[in-house]
């Protein structure tokens, strides 16, 4: 959940959240470390679509998410726009 919050911020890159956990993965096997880091990166990447949709600031996601998502959120369909960005 914390990585989703970091990804939702307009400024940091999606790699900022998972990079904070690198010291913890040093003690793990490579497979377990990858199983931890990949979902964290994807979650942070998805978090960028929240700020792109609600604030119209394309940080980590495509500009189309900011344009279409902002238009949908102004019409009161922000939940639908964020749900669509999950599958995009």
Secondary structure, DSSP 8 states (H G I E B T S, - for coil): -HHHHHHHSSSS-THHHHHTTHHHHTTS-HHHHHHHHHHHHHHHHHHHHHHHHHH---SSS-HHHHHHHHHHHHTT-HHHHHHHHHH-
